[in-house]
Amino acid sequence: MNISRPRFSIRTRLVCASLAALLLGGCKILPEATSDPTRYYVLSGPVPAELSASKPAGTHQIGLRPVELPGYLHNQKDMVVRTGANELRFQEFALWAEPLEASVNRVLKEQLLSSDTIGSVTTYPFSLDIKRDYDVVVHVLNCEGLVHGDRPGVARFAATYDIIAAGAGGQVIVRRTFTAPDQAWDGTNFSALARLLSEAVAKLSADIAANLPK
């Protein structure tokens, strides 16, 4: 009796060989795992628990309205580096861990509370049963790193602010532009950039406190 062996086409043999190669070396075709290069940063200020123990009681009752940011920083998680007068670079692997508006607002409140002349700082929305002497409105102009050509990099921060009499009328008592001194930055260390910008916000807070009506 003749028994015929099954005949496989060349195509079938190639498919079988490919499947065998995949089974034997499957682990080699998976991409190698890589670490996530993304880093997250926050602005920092004094530890709130230390403030009440370290400062005398002030008298001014301050309302802090929401901080305003320019369009290129508003709702922006990427840290920003300015590379020219009209050119920005957004850092996809260096991100703010919280909205920058909230971060600046938080540090401003903490720093204002550290002033000897300020007794309380209330953030918006204001409660009707909390007394306020003045409201502070801050509009940030710059909050970024700056690298340009061969010049050394710097951290750049500037803002305008109004001190407004609380209550009906809302007269503007003080209107100032604040520009923090440029601080040297290497252009790559974003932890250092966050620290330098934190120091700039602290200087802004000191400027506000110094210009409150006596």
Backbone as a printed PyTorch tensor [residue, N CA C, xyz], in Angstrom:
tensor([[[  0.8510,  -1.1930,   0.0000],
         [  0.0000,   0.0000,   0.0000],
         [  0.8810,   1.2360,   0.0000]],

        [[  0.5440,   2.1090,  -0.8860],
         [  1.3030,   3.3530,  -0.9690],
         [  0.6440,   4.4110,  -0.0730]],

        [[  1.4810,   5.0060,   0.7700],
         [  0.9880,   6.1050,   1.6230],
         [  1.6250,   7.3850,   1.1410]],

        [[  0.7890,   8.3040,   0.6960],
         [  1.3300,   9.5620,   0.1780],
         [  1.5490,  10.5460,   1.3330]],

        [[  2.6900,  11.1650,   1.3270],
         [  2.9950,  12.1740,   2.3660],
         [  2.3700,  13.5110,   1.9630]],

        [[  1.9090,  14.2430,   2.9830],
         [  1.3290,  15.5510,   2.6440],
         [  2.3920,  16.4480,   2.0430]],

        [[  2.0050,  17.1750,   1.0640],
         [  2.9330,  18.0890,   0.3990],
         [  2.6310,  19.5140,   0.8440]],

        [[  3.6810,  20.1690,   1.2640],
         [  3.5420,  21.5570,   1.7310],
         [  4.1220,  22.4820,   0.7000]],

        [[  3.4050,  23.5450,   0.4670],
         [  3.8980,  24.5310,  -0.4790],
         [  5.0570,  25.3130,   0.1420]],

        [[  5.8030,  25.9380,  -0.7210],
         [  6.9290,  26.7570,  -0.2240],
         [  6.4130,  27.8460,   0.6930]],

        [[  5.2640,  28.4110,   0.3530],
         [  4.6900,  29.4800,   1.1780],
         [  4.3540,  28.9740,   2.5690]],

        [[  3.7550,  27.7560,   2.6460],
         [  3.3990,  27.1950,   3.9470],
         [  4.6450,  26.9560,   4.7800]],

        [[  5.6980,  26.4410,   4.1100],
         [  6.9410,  26.1920,   4.8460],
         [  7.5250,  27.4860,   5.4010]],

        [[  7.4370,  28.5720,   4.6320],
         [  7.9780,  29.8510,   5.0930],
         [  7.1890,  30.3760,   6.2840]],

        [[  5.8450,  30.2010,   6.2230],
         [  5.0150,  30.6360,   7.3380],
         [  5.3540,  29.8640,   8.5940]],

        [[  5.5150,  28.5490,   8.4690],
         [  5.8460,  27.7250,   9.6310],
         [  7.2030,  28.1050,  10.2090]],

        [[  8.1590,  28.3670,   9.3120],
         [  9.4920,  28.7520,   9.7750],
         [  9.4550,  30.0830,  10.5020]],

        [[  8.6310,  30.9940,  10.0020],
         [  8.5170,  32.3110,  10.6470],
         [  7.8910,  32.1990,  12.0330]],

        [[  6.8340,  31.3430,  12.1340],
         [  6.1920,  31.1490,  13.4290],
         [  7.1430,  30.5280,  14.4280]],

        [[  7.9440,  29.5640,  13.9600],
         [  8.9130,  28.9320,  14.8510],
         [  9.9490,  29.9400,  15.3360]],

        [[ 10.3770,  30.7900,  14.4330],
         [ 11.3620,  31.8110,  14.8180],
         [ 10.7830,  32.7760,  15.8440]],

        [[  9.4890,  33.1240,  15.6730],
         [  8.8470,  34.0260,  16.6210],
         [  8.7110,  33.3860,  17.9910]],

        [[  8.3510,  32.0900,  18.0050],
         [  8.1880,  31.3890,  19.2770],
         [  9.5110,  31.2340,  20.0120]],

        [[ 10.5600,  30.9230,  19.2610],
         [ 11.8620,  30.7020,  19.8730],
         [ 12.5350,  32.0100,  20.3020]],

        [[ 12.3030,  33.0380,  19.5550],
         [ 12.9830,  34.3000,  19.8620],
         [ 12.0350,  35.4290,  20.1630]],

        [[ 10.8210,  35.0890,  20.6650],
         [  9.8130,  36.1210,  20.8820],
         [ 10.2460,  37.2100,  21.8310]],

        [[ 10.9840,  36.8470,  22.8710],
         [ 11.3690,  37.8490,  23.8460],
         [ 12.3210,  38.8770,  23.2520]],

        [[ 12.9520,  38.5480,  22.1480],
         [ 13.9300,  39.4480,  21.5620],
         [ 13.2900,  40.5300,  20.6970]],

        [[ 11.9980,  40.3170,  20.3200],
         [ 11.3770,  41.3070,  19.4430],
         [ 10.6540,  42.4040,  20.2330]],

        [[ 10.5230,  42.2220,  21.5560],
         [  9.8860,  43.2500,  22.3600],
         [ 10.8490,  44.4070,  22.5700]],

        [[ 10.3640,  45.6600,  22.5270],
         [ 11.2650,  46.7980,  22.7630],
         [ 11.7810,  46.7930,  24.1920]],

        [[ 13.0300,  47.1840,  24.3590],
         [ 13.6050,  47.2420,  25.6840],
         [ 12.9580,  48.3540,  26.5000]],

        [[ 12.7130,  48.0630,  27.7710],
         [ 12.1040,  49.0520,  28.6490],
         [ 13.0710,  50.2010,  28.8920]],

        [[ 12.5410,  51.4120,  28.8570],
         [ 13.3620,  52.5890,  29.1270],
         [ 12.7370,  53.3810,  30.2660]],

        [[ 13.5580,  54.0560,  31.0380],
         [ 13.0530,  54.8500,  32.1490],
         [ 12.4140,  56.1380,  31.6310]],

        [[ 11.4030,  56.5830,  32.3300],
         [ 10.7100,  57.8170,  31.9450],
         [ 11.5740,  59.0110,  32.3390]],

        [[ 11.9780,  59.8490,  31.3800],
         [ 12.8430,  60.9870,  31.7120],
         [ 12.1030,  62.1900,  32.2870]],

        [[ 10.7700,  62.1080,  32.3750],
         [  9.9890,  63.2540,  32.8290],
         [ 10.2430,  63.5350,  34.3090]],

        [[ 10.4290,  64.8070,  34.6310],
         [ 10.6130,  65.2370,  36.0140],
         [  9.5950,  66.3440,  36.3160]],

        [[  9.1430,  66.3950,  37.5760],
         [  8.1110,  67.3430,  37.9810],
         [  8.6670,  68.2860,  39.0490]],

        [[  8.2690,  69.5650,  38.9660],
         [  8.8360,  70.5850,  39.8430],
         [  7.7340,  71.4580,  40.4280]],

        [[  8.0230,  72.0220,  41.5980],
         [  7.1080,  72.9650,  42.2390],
         [  7.8990,  74.1660,  42.7290]],

        [[  7.2010,  75.2850,  42.8830],
         [  7.7880,  76.4220,  43.5800],
         [  7.7130,  76.1450,  45.0750]],

        [[  8.6820,  76.6500,  45.8220],
         [  8.7360,  76.3410,  47.2520],
         [  8.8180,  77.6190,  48.0630]],

        [[  8.2980,  77.5440,  49.2950],
         [  8.3540,  78.6650,  50.2190],
         [  8.6060,  78.1390,  51.6120]],

        [[  8.4150,  78.9490,  52.6420],
         [  8.6170,  78.4750,  54.0070],
         [  7.5780,  77.4320,  54.3820]],

        [[  7.9440,  76.5520,  55.2900],
         [  6.9990,  75.5430,  55.7620],
         [  5.9280,  76.2470,  56.5970]],

        [[  4.6350,  76.1020,  56.2470],
         [  3.5760,  76.8430,  56.9520],
         [  3.6190,  76.6770,  58.4670]],

        [[  3.9590,  75.4710,  58.9700],
         [  3.9730,  75.2310,  60.4100],
         [  5.0160,  76.0890,  61.1130]],

        [[  6.0410,  76.5040,  60.3760],
         [  7.1060,  77.3070,  60.9820],
         [  6.7370,  78.7800,  61.0660]],

        [[  5.7610,  79.2170,  60.2770],
         [  5.4670,  80.6420,  60.2000],
         [  4.8830,  81.1860,  61.4990]],

        [[  3.8840,  80.5110,  62.0550],
         [  3.2140,  81.0280,  63.2420],
         [  4.1610,  81.0970,  64.4320]],

        [[  5.1420,  80.2070,  64.4750],
         [  6.0550,  80.1790,  65.6070],
         [  7.2010,  81.1730,  65.4550]],

        [[  7.4260,  81.6680,  64.2470],
         [  8.6240,  82.4560,  64.0090],
         [  8.3550,  83.9460,  63.8070]],

        [[  7.1030,  84.3860,  63.7110],
         [  6.8390,  85.7800,  63.4050],
         [  5.9390,  86.4270,  64.4500]],

        [[  6.1470,  87.7140,  64.7120],
         [  5.2120,  88.4340,  65.5810],
         [  3.8920,  88.6750,  64.8550]],

        [[  2.8590,  88.9620,  65.6090],
         [  1.5460,  89.1840,  65.0030],
         [  1.5290,  90.5220,  64.2690]],

        [[  1.0940,  90.5040,  63.0050],
         [  0.9560,  91.7320,  62.2370],
         [ -0.4630,  92.2600,  62.3460]],

        [[ -0.7120,  93.3680,  61.6820],
         [ -2.0420,  93.9920,  61.7700],
         [ -2.8100,  93.9820,  60.4590]],

        [[ -2.1140,  94.0170,  59.3260],
         [ -2.7980,  94.0820,  58.0360],
         [ -3.5190,  92.7670,  57.7430]],

        [[ -4.7590,  92.8860,  57.2880],
         [ -5.5500,  91.7390,  56.8560],
         [ -5.6350,  91.8060,  55.3300]],

        [[ -5.0120,  90.8380,  54.6570],
         [ -4.8300,  90.9040,  53.2120],
         [ -5.7030,  89.8700,  52.5060]],

        [[ -6.3140,  90.3010,  51.4060],
         [ -6.9820,  89.3750,  50.5010],
         [ -6.1290,  89.1940,  49.2570]],

        [[ -5.8380,  87.9680,  48.9050],
         [ -4.9950,  87.6820,  47.7390],
         [ -5.8790,  87.1510,  46.6130]],

        [[ -6.0450,  87.9570,  45.5820],
         [ -6.8680,  87.5330,  44.4490],
         [ -6.0800,  86.5720,  43.5600]],

        [[ -6.7640,  85.8370,  42.6550],
         [ -6.0570,  84.8650,  41.8150],
         [ -4.9490,  85.5180,  40.9900]],

        [[ -3.8030,  84.8560,  40.9630],
         [ -2.6690,  85.3400,  40.1730],
         [ -2.9940,  85.1920,  38.6900]],

        [[ -2.6370,  86.1980,  37.9000],
         [ -2.8570,  86.1610,  36.4590],
         [ -1.5260,  85.9120,  35.7540]],

        [[ -1.5610,  85.0620,  34.7220],
         [ -0.3650,  84.7170,  33.9520],
         [ -0.5360,  85.1280,  32.4960]],

        [[  0.5600,  85.3760,  31.7850],
         [  0.4520,  85.6160,  30.3430],
         [ -0.0090,  84.3500,  29.6370]],

        [[ -0.5350,  84.5110,  28.4360],
         [ -1.1270,  83.3860,  27.7190],
         [ -0.2100,  82.1890,  27.5430]],

        [[  1.0820,  82.4290,  27.3100],
         [  1.9810,  81.3030,  27.0520],
         [  2.3110,  80.5030,  28.3140]],

        [[  1.9620,  81.0360,  29.4960],
         [  2.1620,  80.3050,  30.7460],
         [  0.8520,  79.7960,  31.3310]],

        [[ -0.2660,  80.3630,  30.9230],
         [ -1.5600,  79.9870,  31.4800],
         [ -1.9120,  78.5550,  31.0760]],

        [[ -2.2870,  77.7450,  32.0750],
         [ -2.6400,  76.3370,  31.8430],
         [ -1.5240,  75.5680,  31.1380]],

        [[ -0.2970,  75.9530,  31.3800],
         [  0.8450,  75.3150,  30.7300],
         [  1.6140,  74.4720,  31.7450]],

        [[  1.7200,  73.1690,  31.5000],
         [  2.4590,  72.2990,  32.4130],
         [  3.9620,  72.3070,  32.1140]],

        [[  4.3340,  72.4800,  30.8480],
         [  5.7570,  72.4850,  30.5110],
         [  6.4410,  73.7180,  31.0960]],

        [[  7.6260,  73.5160,  31.6610],
         [  8.4390,  74.6660,  32.0190],
         [  8.9040,  75.3310,  30.7200]],

        [[  9.1090,  76.6420,  30.7800],
         [  9.3890,  77.4070,  29.5770],
         [ 10.7890,  77.9960,  29.6440]],

        [[ 11.4900,  77.9120,  28.5140],
         [ 12.7880,  78.5660,  28.3700],
         [ 12.6790,  79.5240,  27.1880]],

        [[ 12.9900,  80.7740,  27.4420],
         [ 12.9860,  81.7760,  26.3740],
         [ 14.3570,  81.7550,  25.7040]],

        [[ 14.3600,  81.6230,  24.3790],
         [ 15.6210,  81.5580,  23.6370],
         [ 15.8500,  82.7970,  22.7760]],

        [[ 14.9740,  83.7500,  22.8740],
         [ 15.0980,  85.0000,  22.1290],
         [ 13.9380,  85.8980,  22.4880]],

        [[ 13.9350,  87.0940,  21.9600],
         [ 12.8730,  88.0330,  22.2910],
         [ 11.4970,  87.4840,  21.9240]],

        [[ 11.4270,  86.7070,  20.8400],
         [ 10.1400,  86.2150,  20.3520],
         [ 10.1030,  84.6990,  20.1980]],

        [[ 10.9980,  84.0030,  20.8800],
         [ 11.0680,  82.5480,  20.7170],
         [ 11.0660,  81.8680,  22.0720]],

        [[ 10.2100,  80.8440,  22.2060],
         [ 10.0800,  80.0850,  23.4430],
         [ 10.3140,  78.6100,  23.1680]],

        [[ 10.8400,  77.9260,  24.1820],
         [ 11.0310,  76.4860,  24.0850],
         [ 10.3120,  75.8390,  25.2590]],

        [[  9.3580,  74.9370,  24.9530],
         [  8.6000,  74.2670,  25.9900],
         [  9.2640,  72.9230,  26.3070]],

        [[  9.5000,  72.6780,  27.5990],
         [ 10.2540,  71.5120,  28.0350],
         [  9.3010,  70.3380,  28.3150]],

        [[  9.2080,  69.4040,  27.3800],
         [  8.2310,  68.3240,  27.5330],
         [  8.5990,  67.3420,  28.6360]],

        [[  9.8580,  67.3240,  29.0780],
         [ 10.2630,  66.4070,  30.1390],
         [ 10.5090,  67.1210,  31.4710]],

        [[ 10.3010,  68.4330,  31.5200],
         [ 10.4120,  69.2130,  32.7560],
         [  9.0860,  69.9090,  32.9660]],

        [[  8.2560,  69.3750,  33.8590],
         [  6.8680,  69.8180,  33.9970],
         [  6.6130,  70.3960,  35.3850]],

        [[  5.7070,  71.3660,  35.4380],
         [  5.2100,  71.8460,  36.7200],
         [  4.2670,  70.7920,  37.2900]],

        [[  4.4230,  70.4890,  38.5740],
         [  3.6010,  69.4530,  39.2040],
         [  2.2170,  69.9590,  39.5680]],

        [[  2.0120,  71.2750,  39.5610],
         [  0.7110,  71.8770,  39.8030],
         [  0.5890,  73.0810,  38.8870]],

        [[ -0.6360,  73.5440,  38.6180],
         [ -0.7700,  74.7270,  37.7620],
         [  0.0830,  75.8750,  38.3010]],

        [[  0.7800,  76.5710,  37.4030],
         [  1.7020,  77.6140,  37.8310],
         [  0.9820,  78.7330,  38.5780]],

        [[ -0.2580,  79.0470,  38.1760],
         [ -1.0330,  80.0580,  38.8970],
         [ -1.1780,  79.6770,  40.3660]],

        [[ -1.5490,  78.4010,  40.6070],
         [ -1.7310,  77.9210,  41.9810],
         [ -0.4140,  77.9190,  42.7350]],

        [[  0.6570,  77.5820,  42.0500],
         [  1.9660,  77.5170,  42.6890],
         [  2.4330,  78.9000,  43.1350]],

        [[  2.3300,  79.8890,  42.2270],
         [  2.7190,  81.2610,  42.5770],
         [  1.8240,  81.7800,  43.6920]],

        [[  0.5260,  81.5350,  43.5990],
         [ -0.4220,  81.9940,  44.6040],
         [ -0.0920,  81.4060,  45.9780]],

        [[  0.2390,  80.1110,  46.0030],
         [  0.5580,  79.4330,  47.2700],
         [  1.8040,  80.0330,  47.9170]],

        [[  2.8590,  80.2120,  47.1310],
         [  4.1080,  80.7430,  47.6810],
         [  3.9290,  82.1980,  48.1110]],

        [[  3.1790,  82.9780,  47.3280],
         [  2.8980,  84.3590,  47.7270],
         [  2.2040,  84.4040,  49.0850]],

        [[  1.2040,  83.5610,  49.2690],
         [  0.4840,  83.5500,  50.5390],
         [  1.4180,  83.1850,  51.6840]],

        [[  2.2190,  82.1370,  51.5010],
         [  3.1390,  81.7080,  52.5520],
         [  4.1460,  82.8040,  52.8960]],

        [[  4.6660,  83.4580,  51.8610],
         [  5.6680,  84.4940,  52.0900],
         [  5.0590,  85.7390,  52.7090]],

        [[  3.8600,  86.1350,  52.2740],
         [  3.2000,  87.2970,  52.8820],
         [  2.9270,  87.0490,  54.3600]],

        [[  2.5490,  85.8280,  54.7070],
         [  2.2900,  85.5000,  56.1050],
         [  3.5480,  85.5840,  56.9590]],

        [[  4.7170,  85.4990,  56.3180],
         [  5.9630,  85.5810,  57.0760],
         [  6.3540,  87.0200,  57.3890]],

        [[  5.6340,  87.9940,  56.8120],
         [  5.9380,  89.3970,  57.0580],
         [  5.4710,  89.8200,  58.4560]],

        [[  6.2590,  90.6540,  59.1150],
         [  5.9180,  91.1210,  60.4530],
         [  4.6840,  92.0210,  60.4610]],

        [[  4.3470,  92.6170,  59.3170],
         [  3.2560,  93.5940,  59.2760],
         [  1.9100,  92.9810,  58.9000]],

        [[  1.9000,  91.7230,  58.5180],
         [  0.6750,  91.0910,  58.0120],
         [  0.1550,  90.0790,  59.0220]],

        [[ -1.1120,  90.2310,  59.3790],
         [ -1.7050,  89.3320,  60.3470],
         [ -2.3900,  88.1260,  59.7260]],

        [[ -2.9970,  88.3150,  58.5410],
         [ -3.6810,  87.1990,  57.8860],
         [ -3.7010,  87.4280,  56.3810]],

        [[ -3.7550,  86.3290,  55.6440],
         [ -3.8840,  86.3740,  54.1840],
         [ -5.0100,  85.4260,  53.8020]],

        [[ -6.0370,  85.9640,  53.1660],
         [ -7.1810,  85.1720,  52.7160],
         [ -7.1410,  85.0890,  51.1960]],

        [[ -7.3140,  83.8920,  50.6650],
         [ -7.3200,  83.7180,  49.2170],
         [ -8.7480,  83.6840,  48.6850]],

        [[ -8.8810,  84.0440,  47.4130],
         [-10.1650,  84.0920,  46.7280],
         [-10.7080,  82.6730,  46.5300]],

        [[-12.0260,  82.4410,  46.6400],
         [-13.1140,  83.4000,  46.9020],
         [-13.1570,  83.8070,  48.3750]],

        [[-13.4490,  85.0780,  48.6080],
         [-13.4190,  85.6320,  49.9480],
         [-14.7250,  85.3510,  50.6910]],

        [[-14.5850,  85.0280,  51.9480],
         [-15.7550,  84.8440,  52.8040],
         [-16.2270,  86.2030,  53.3090]],

        [[-17.5290,  86.3910,  53.3770],
         [-18.0880,  87.6690,  53.7990],
         [-17.8090,  87.9710,  55.2680]],

        [[-17.5390,  86.9380,  56.0610],
         [-17.3410,  87.1750,  57.4920],
         [-15.8650,  87.3420,  57.8710]],

        [[-14.9880,  87.4250,  56.8860],
         [-13.5680,  87.6370,  57.1580],
         [-13.1940,  89.0540,  56.7360]],

        [[-12.6670,  89.8140,  57.6710],
         [-12.3040,  91.2070,  57.4200],
         [-11.0370,  91.2700,  56.5630]],

        [[-11.0220,  92.2150,  55.6030],
         [ -9.8370,  92.4710,  54.8000],
         [ -9.6000,  93.9730,  54.7510]],

        [[ -8.3390,  94.3600,  54.9010],
         [ -7.9890,  95.7740,  54.7600],
         [ -7.6620,  96.1070,  53.3080]],

        [[ -6.9100,  95.2300,  52.6660],
         [ -6.4620,  95.4590,  51.2930],
         [ -6.5070,  94.1500,  50.5130]],

        [[ -6.7850,  94.2650,  49.2210],
         [ -6.6700,  93.1450,  48.3060],
         [ -5.4320,  93.3530,  47.4410]],

        [[ -4.7810,  92.2440,  47.1060],
         [ -3.5820,  92.2850,  46.2550],
         [ -3.8700,  91.5140,  44.9760]],

        [[ -3.6040,  92.1520,  43.8410],
         [ -3.7690,  91.5190,  42.5340],
         [ -2.3960,  91.4700,  41.8670]],

        [[ -1.9580,  90.2750,  41.4960],
         [ -0.6390,  90.0880,  40.8740],
         [ -0.8160,  89.5830,  39.4530]],

        [[ -0.1460,  90.2570,  38.5180],
         [ -0.1260,  89.8080,  37.1290],
         [  1.3230,  89.4930,  36.7650]],

        [[  1.6190,  88.2080,  36.5790],
         [  2.9810,  87.7780,  36.2520],
         [  3.2860,  88.1190,  34.7900]],

        [[  4.4510,  88.6900,  34.5600],
         [  4.8850,  89.0250,  33.2040],
         [  5.8520,  87.9920,  32.6450]],

        [[  6.7700,  87.5190,  33.4840],
         [  7.7450,  86.4940,  33.0940],
         [  7.9500,  85.5300,  34.2550]],

        [[  8.0700,  84.2550,  33.9340],
         [  8.3870,  83.2410,  34.9480],
         [  9.0080,  82.0640,  34.2160]],

        [[ 10.2800,  82.1910,  33.8380],
         [ 10.9040,  81.2210,  32.9290],
         [ 12.4210,  81.3080,  32.9840]],

        [[ 13.0690,  80.3720,  32.3150],
         [ 14.5010,  80.4700,  32.0940],
         [ 14.7720,  81.2510,  30.8200]],

        [[ 15.9710,  81.8030,  30.7340],
         [ 16.3570,  82.5500,  29.5350],
         [ 17.7560,  82.1230,  29.1200]],

        [[ 17.8720,  81.6180,  27.8940],
         [ 19.1790,  81.3320,  27.3010],
         [ 19.1760,  81.9650,  25.9220]],

        [[ 20.2840,  82.6490,  25.6010],
         [ 20.3140,  83.3550,  24.3260],
         [ 21.7510,  83.3920,  23.8170]],

        [[ 21.9800,  82.6620,  22.7290],
         [ 23.3110,  82.6500,  22.1340],
         [ 24.3570,  82.1100,  23.0970]],

        [[ 25.4790,  82.7930,  23.1620],
         [ 26.5810,  82.3620,  24.0180],
         [ 26.5230,  82.9930,  25.4090]],

        [[ 25.4950,  83.7830,  25.6710],
         [ 25.4110,  84.4250,  26.9740],
         [ 25.0190,  83.4010,  28.0480]],

        [[ 25.4530,  83.6210,  29.2960],
         [ 25.0440,  82.7180,  30.3840],
         [ 23.5260,  82.7380,  30.5580]],

        [[ 22.9340,  81.6000,  30.9160],
         [ 21.4970,  81.5400,  31.1440],
         [ 21.1220,  82.2010,  32.4620]],

        [[ 19.8820,  82.6360,  32.5630],
         [ 19.3770,  83.2580,  33.7960],
         [ 17.9490,  82.7960,  34.0440]],

        [[ 17.5100,  82.9310,  35.2970],
         [ 16.0990,  82.7690,  35.6440],
         [ 15.4700,  84.1540,  35.6260]],

        [[ 14.3550,  84.2800,  34.9380],
         [ 13.7440,  85.6050,  34.7620],
         [ 12.3300,  85.6020,  35.3330]],

        [[ 12.0810,  86.5970,  36.1970],
         [ 10.7440,  86.7310,  36.7910],
         [ 10.4110,  88.2120,  36.9100]],

        [[  9.2080,  88.5840,  36.4650],
         [  8.7280,  89.9600,  36.5880],
         [  7.2140,  89.9270,  36.7460]],

        [[  6.6800,  90.9270,  37.4150],
         [  5.2320,  90.9870,  37.6380],
         [  4.8320,  92.4280,  37.9250]],

        [[  3.5650,  92.7210,  37.6840],
         [  2.9670,  93.9640,  38.1700],
         [  1.9820,  93.5840,  39.2690]],

        [[  1.7450,  94.5200,  40.1850],
         [  0.7320,  94.2350,  41.2090],
         [  0.0340,  95.5140,  41.6430]],

        [[ -1.2080,  95.3340,  42.0590],
         [ -2.0160,  96.4100,  42.6170],
         [ -2.3540,  96.0750,  44.0610]],

        [[ -2.2840,  97.0840,  44.9230],
         [ -2.8090,  96.9840,  46.2820],
         [ -4.0650,  97.8390,  46.3170]],

        [[ -5.2040,  97.1920,  46.5900],
         [ -6.5090,  97.8340,  46.4530],
         [ -7.2060,  97.8780,  47.8090]],

        [[ -7.8080,  98.9970,  48.1300],
         [ -8.5940,  99.0900,  49.3590],
         [ -9.7820,  98.1340,  49.2620]],

        [[ -9.9190,  97.2810,  50.2650],
         [-11.0260,  96.3210,  50.2480],
         [-12.3420,  97.0390,  50.5160]],

        [[-13.4160,  96.4330,  50.0380],
         [-14.7380,  97.0260,  50.2740],
         [-15.2130,  97.8300,  49.0870]],

        [[-16.2950,  98.5580,  49.3000],
         [-16.9180,  99.3320,  48.2310],
         [-15.9490, 100.3900,  47.7150]],

        [[-15.9780, 100.6090,  46.4260],
         [-15.0840, 101.5960,  45.8220],
         [-13.8430, 100.9670,  45.2480]],

        [[-13.1450, 100.1660,  46.0360],
         [-11.9630,  99.4510,  45.5590],
         [-10.8950, 100.3520,  44.9710]],

        [[-10.5160, 101.4040,  45.6960],
         [ -9.5070, 102.3270,  45.1890],
         [ -8.1300, 101.6640,  45.1460]],

        [[ -7.4270, 101.8620,  44.0290],
         [ -6.0650, 101.3470,  43.9090],
         [ -5.1380, 102.2530,  44.7090]],

        [[ -4.5230, 101.6930,  45.7420],
         [ -3.6330, 102.4580,  46.6220],
         [ -2.2040, 102.4580,  46.0890]],

        [[ -1.7700, 101.3040,  45.5860],
         [ -0.4030, 101.1460,  45.0740],
         [ -0.4640, 100.3570,  43.7740]],

        [[  0.2930, 100.7990,  42.7810],
         [  0.4590, 100.0370,  41.5360],
         [  1.9440, 100.0560,  41.1890]],

        [[  2.5320,  98.8600,  41.1280],
         [  3.9760,  98.7850,  40.9150],
         [  4.3210,  97.6750,  39.9300]],

        [[  5.4770,  97.8340,  39.2890],
         [  6.0780,  96.7690,  38.4850],
         [  7.3020,  96.2700,  39.2280]],

        [[  7.3720,  94.9730,  39.3920],
         [  8.4910,  94.3470,  40.1020],
         [  9.2690,  93.4620,  39.1300]],

        [[ 10.5700,  93.6350,  39.0920],
         [ 11.4400,  92.7740,  38.2900],
         [ 12.5310,  92.2160,  39.1900]],

        [[ 12.5410,  90.9070,  39.3520],
         [ 13.5640,  90.2840,  40.1910],
         [ 14.9180,  90.3630,  39.4890]],

        [[ 16.0120,  90.5310,  40.2270],
         [ 17.3400,  90.5010,  39.6060],
         [ 17.5610,  89.1610,  38.8960]],

        [[ 18.1170,  89.2020,  37.7000],
         [ 18.4090,  87.9610,  36.9820],
         [ 19.4050,  87.1260,  37.7890]],

        [[ 19.0790,  85.8450,  37.9570],
         [ 19.9540,  84.9120,  38.6740],
         [ 20.5470,  83.9230,  37.6770]],

        [[ 21.8600,  83.6960,  37.7770],
         [ 22.5510,  82.8110,  36.8320],
         [ 21.9590,  81.4070,  36.8790]],

        [[ 21.7860,  80.8230,  35.6940],
         [ 21.2320,  79.4680,  35.5460],
         [ 21.9470,  78.7970,  34.3880]],

        [[ 22.2650,  77.4940,  34.5380],
         [ 23.0850,  76.8070,  33.5280],
         [ 22.3150,  76.3870,  32.2820]],

        [[ 20.9960,  76.5830,  32.2530],
         [ 20.2060,  76.2580,  31.0680],
         [ 19.7260,  74.8300,  30.9920]],

        [[ 20.1450,  73.9680,  31.9280],
         [ 19.7420,  72.5570,  31.8710],
         [ 19.2020,  72.0250,  33.1950]],

        [[ 19.5580,  72.6330,  34.3100],
         [ 19.1530,  72.1440,  35.6270],
         [ 17.8100,  72.7800,  36.0020]],

        [[ 16.7380,  72.0320,  35.7810],
         [ 15.4060,  72.6140,  35.9900],
         [ 15.0070,  72.6200,  37.4630]],

        [[ 15.6180,  71.7880,  38.2730],
         [ 15.4130,  71.8890,  39.7130],
         [ 15.9680,  73.2160,  40.2170]],

        [[ 17.1330,  73.6020,  39.7120],
         [ 17.7130,  74.8980,  40.0810],
         [ 16.8440,  76.0410,  39.5760]],

        [[ 16.2730,  75.9000,  38.3810],
         [ 15.4010,  76.9460,  37.8420],
         [ 14.1790,  77.1250,  38.7300]],

        [[ 13.5570,  76.0260,  39.1710],
         [ 12.3950,  76.1190,  40.0620],
         [ 12.7810,  76.8080,  41.3680]],

        [[ 13.9650,  76.5100,  41.8900],
         [ 14.4140,  77.1510,  43.1370],
         [ 14.6280,  78.6550,  42.9310]],

        [[ 15.2530,  79.0370,  41.8260],
         [ 15.5110,  80.4550,  41.5600],
         [ 14.2140,  81.2340,  41.3510]],

        [[ 13.2450,  80.6290,  40.6680],
         [ 11.9590,  81.2910,  40.4770],
         [ 11.1980,  81.3970,  41.8020]],

        [[ 11.3700,  80.3930,  42.6750],
         [ 10.7750,  80.4700,  44.0120],
         [ 11.3410,  81.6570,  44.7800]],

        [[ 12.6560,  81.8420,  44.6910],
         [ 13.2950,  82.9700,  45.3690],
         [ 12.7870,  84.2990,  44.8020]],

        [[ 12.5260,  84.3300,  43.4950],
         [ 12.0070,  85.5530,  42.8810],
         [ 10.6020,  85.8700,  43.3910]],

        [[  9.7560,  84.8490,  43.5430],
         [  8.4120,  85.0690,  44.0870],
         [  8.5070,  85.5630,  45.5330]],

        [[  9.4790,  85.0480,  46.2810],
         [  9.6820,  85.5110,  47.6530],
         [ 10.0570,  86.9940,  47.6750]],

        [[ 10.8860,  87.4160,  46.7370],
         [ 11.2710,  88.8340,  46.6430],
         [ 10.0670,  89.6990,  46.2610]],

        [[  9.2070,  89.1800,  45.3780],
         [  7.9800,  89.8970,  45.0350],
         [  7.1170,  90.0810,  46.2800]],

        [[  6.9820,  89.0280,  47.0730],
         [  6.1890,  89.1090,  48.2940],
         [  6.7430,  90.1700,  49.2410]],

        [[  8.0660,  90.1970,  49.3890],
         [  8.6870,  91.1980,  50.2650],
         [  8.4220,  92.6080,  49.7450]],

        [[  8.4240,  92.7770,  48.4220],
         [  8.1490,  94.0840,  47.8320],
         [  6.7150,  94.5070,  48.1140]],

        [[  5.7780,  93.5760,  48.0010],
         [  4.3750,  93.8780,  48.2930],
         [  4.2210,  94.2960,  49.7510]],

        [[  4.8000,  93.5060,  50.6520],
         [  4.6850,  93.8040,  52.0800],
         [  5.2810,  95.1670,  52.4260]],

        [[  6.3960,  95.5070,  51.7630],
         [  7.0700,  96.7760,  52.0430],
         [  6.2720,  97.9680,  51.5470]],

        [[  5.3640,  97.7570,  50.5880],
         [  4.6110,  98.8690,  50.0000],
         [  3.1650,  98.9330,  50.4640]],

        [[  2.8140,  98.1100,  51.4540],
         [  1.4930,  98.2500,  52.0540],
         [  1.4200,  99.5880,  52.8070]],

        [[  0.2660, 100.2490,  52.8030],
         [  0.1400, 101.5250,  53.5140],
         [  0.5030, 101.3440,  54.9940]],

        [[  1.2270, 102.3140,  55.5050],
         [  1.6520, 102.2570,  56.9050],
         [  0.4860, 102.5790,  57.8180]]])
